[in-house]
Amino acid sequence: MGLSSEVRVIKGEREVPKRRAEVFFRLKQGEFIVFADGIDRKVQFKRPQIKKDLPTLIAISSQELEKSFLKIHGEVKSMFK
């Protein structure tokens, strides 16, 4: 009586979201769950190798630096008027 096929299906369907949530919360960096056409699967993107360098130095004279500072200072002052 208590072990009909309908009861088994309902219990099985209730357990599926628990497993999906567990998988979702255990994802690592770069891993995603993709859901399409009723099928979900875990996808992991490879981490790109990014070249990190210091920026190149630009030679600026003290006059150009002063001119740039005054320009920026004037723009900021005009914002608060």
Salt bridges, closest charged atoms under 4 A:
GLU15 OE1 - ARG19 NH2 3.81
GLU22 OE2 - ARG26 NE 3.57
ASP40 OD2 - ARG20 NE 3.60
ASP53 OD2 - LYS51 NZ 3.76
